Amino acid sequence: MTRRTVFLLLFFFGVTTISFAAASSSPANVFNPISKIELKMVKKAEKAKLKAERKAERKARYMAWLGRLATKANTNWGAVVLCFFLGWLGIHRVVMGGSGLLILGYILTAGGIFGLLPLIDFIRLIIDSDHYKDNSRFFRAFE
């Protein structure tokens, strides 16, 4: 055999080997068990999972922020909410440690002198919640 024949044999052998390897790795010639619809469903599920993870992360950050806010705050938020909605009854003062007679005083004065005391109490509770702690004086808002 001549050099030329050996070269041609090697060339054809190499080309056919490469072409078979390329054909076997080509996705067009290989049986593909996942259809386009299934692929879309998988991508959609991955998106939903990622979205849920982001939502959980946002919720965790929000809860951490609320925790930091609660530790920094000097107010009794339960009393603030009660004062806002039921200030005319004086329940917020009892929650802060006052006597139950404060409720009677607020009711008899038409909601704490026509709603003036609950308004002042609301503002004082937001600014300084220690002002009403364990104090049963009716006109404590003006002191």
N, C-alpha and C positions, 0 to 999 in steps of 0.2 A: 504494500500500500504506500501510496505516496503521501507526502505531507499534505497535499491538497485534499485528498480523500479523508484523511484523519481529521483535518480541520473542519471539513463539511459535516462529518459524522458528529463531531463534538458540538458544532454549531447547531445542527438540527436537534440533537439530544438536549442541549441546553435550552433551546427555544421551546421545545415541547414541554420540558419540565417546568419552565417558567410559565408557560401558558396554562398548564394544568393547575399549577399553584395559584395563579391569578383567578382561574375559573372557580376553584374551590372556595376562595375567600370572597368572591364577589357576592354581594347580597342579592343580586338579581337571579343568580343561578342556584342559590341555596334555598331550601325550604324555610320560610320564615313563619314561625308559629303565631306571632303577634300581628294582628291586623291593625289597620290605621285607627279603627274605632276603639280597639282595646288600648292602643297607644295613647289616644286622646283621653280615655278614661283614667289611665295611670297618671298622666300629666295633671288632670283635673284633681285627682285624689292627692297628689303631691302638693298642689297649690292650696287645697283645703287644709292639709296638715300644716303647711307653713303659715297659713293665715291663723289657724288655731294657736300655733306656738307664739306668734306675734301678739295675739290677743291676750294670751296668758301672761306674757312678759309685760305688756302694758298694764294689766290688772295688778300684777305683783309690784310694779313701780308705783302705781297709784296707791296701793295699800301701804307701801313703805312710806310714801309721802304723807299719807294721813296719820300714820304712826308718829312720824317726826313732828307733824303739826300738833298732834295731841300732847306730846311731851313738852313742846315749847309753850303751848298755850297756858295761860294762867286762869282761864275762865272755866266755869262749870257750864258746859254747853247744854246739858239737860235743863238747867234752870233758865238759860237764855231762850231755849225753844218753848218752854212752858210759859215764860213771861210774854213771848211774842203772841202765842195763841190764846192763852188763858190768863193773861195778866190781870184782868179785872177781878179775878177770883183770889189772887194773892198766893196761889199754890207754890209759885216759885220761891217765895220767901220761906215757906215751911220746908221745902226741899233743901234750902240752904242752911237750915238749922233753927229757924224761928219757931215760935209756939203756934199751936193751931188756932189761937184767938185772932191771929193776923188775918185769917180767911174771913172771919166774921167782920172784922174792921173794914176790909176791902169791900165786902158785900154791902154793909150798912152805909158806906159813903159812896154808893153808886159807882162801884168799880174803882175805888181808890181816888176819891175826890174827882169824879167825872173823868177818870182815865188819865189824869196827870201823873199820879204815882207810878202806875205801870210803865208809862213812857220813860220816866226818869229811871226807874228800876232797870228797864231794858238797856238803856244807855250805860248805866253804872255797871251792870253785869258784864257787858262787853269790854268796858275799859278796865274795871278792877273787880274781880269776883270776890275778893276777900272782904269787901265792904259790908256784905250782908251775912257773913259767916257767923253762926251762933248769936244772932242779934234779934230780939223780939220787939224792938221799939218800932212803932208804926211809922213815925216820921223820920226814919233813919236815912231816907233819901236826901233830906235837906241838911244833913250834918256833914 
